[in-house]
Amino acid sequence: MPRLTTKKAVVAIQNMIYVIRASNTNLVKIGFTESKETLKRRLIALKTSCPFKLKIEASFRGSKLKERCLHGS
């Protein structure tokens, strides 16, 4: 009888910092996430509670420490 095998999905962790801006305002959200997929989910979640149109202004590789430093500058 043949042996059944399963393949594990490999998910690349990208560790990224993002900047989301509310249109026509000075409001920005700086955050940290581990993948583009979680960034997309975060944007959708923010849109449900924000009266402004939201747009991802930037995303780039970074760490939680770098993200914290951006909040202080």
C-alpha positions as CSV (number, residue, x, y, z in Angstrom):
1,M,0.0,0.0,0.0
2,P,1.5,3.5,-0.9
3,R,2.4,5.8,1.9
4,L,0.5,9.1,2.1
5,T,2.6,12.2,2.6
6,T,1.6,15.7,3.2
7,K,3.4,18.9,2.1
8,K,3.7,21.7,4.5
9,A,3.1,25.2,3.2
10,V,6.1,27.4,3.6
11,V,5.3,31.0,4.4
12,A,8.0,33.6,4.1
13,I,8.2,36.0,6.9
14,Q,9.0,39.4,5.5
15,N,9.1,41.6,8.7
16,M,7.9,44.9,7.3
17,I,7.1,48.4,8.5
18,Y,4.1,50.2,6.9
19,V,2.7,53.7,6.7
20,I,-1.0,54.1,6.1
21,R,-2.4,57.6,5.5
22,A,-6.0,58.9,5.8
23,S,-6.7,61.0,2.7
24,N,-6.9,64.7,3.0
25,T,-5.6,64.7,6.6
26,N,-2.3,64.6,8.5
27,L,-3.3,61.3,10.1
28,V,-0.9,58.4,9.6
29,K,-0.6,54.9,11.0
30,I,2.9,53.5,11.4
31,G,2.9,49.8,12.1
32,F,4.8,46.5,11.9
33,T,3.7,43.2,10.3
34,E,5.2,40.0,9.2
35,S,3.8,39.7,5.7
36,K,2.0,41.5,2.9
37,E,-1.1,39.4,3.6
38,T,-1.3,40.6,7.2
39,L,-0.8,44.1,6.0
40,K,-3.8,43.7,3.7
41,R,-5.9,42.4,6.5
42,R,-4.8,45.3,8.8
43,L,-5.8,47.8,6.1
44,I,-9.2,46.2,5.8
45,A,-9.7,46.3,9.5
46,L,-8.7,49.9,9.8
47,K,-11.1,50.9,7.0
48,T,-14.1,49.6,8.9
49,S,-13.5,52.1,11.7
50,C,-12.2,55.1,9.9
51,P,-14.4,57.7,8.1
52,F,-11.5,58.6,5.8
53,K,-10.2,56.8,2.7
54,L,-7.1,55.0,3.7
55,K,-4.1,54.2,1.5
56,I,-0.8,52.4,2.1
57,E,1.8,55.1,1.5
58,A,4.9,53.0,2.1
59,S,6.0,49.6,3.2
60,F,9.6,48.4,3.6
61,R,11.6,45.8,5.4
62,G,12.3,46.5,9.0
63,S,12.1,45.4,12.6
64,K,9.8,46.2,15.5
65,L,12.7,48.3,17.0
66,K,12.9,50.4,13.8
67,E,9.1,50.8,13.8
68,R,9.2,52.1,17.4
69,C,11.9,54.6,16.5
70,L,9.8,56.0,13.7
71,H,7.1,56.8,16.2
72,G,9.6,58.9,18.1
73,S,10.9,61.0,15.1
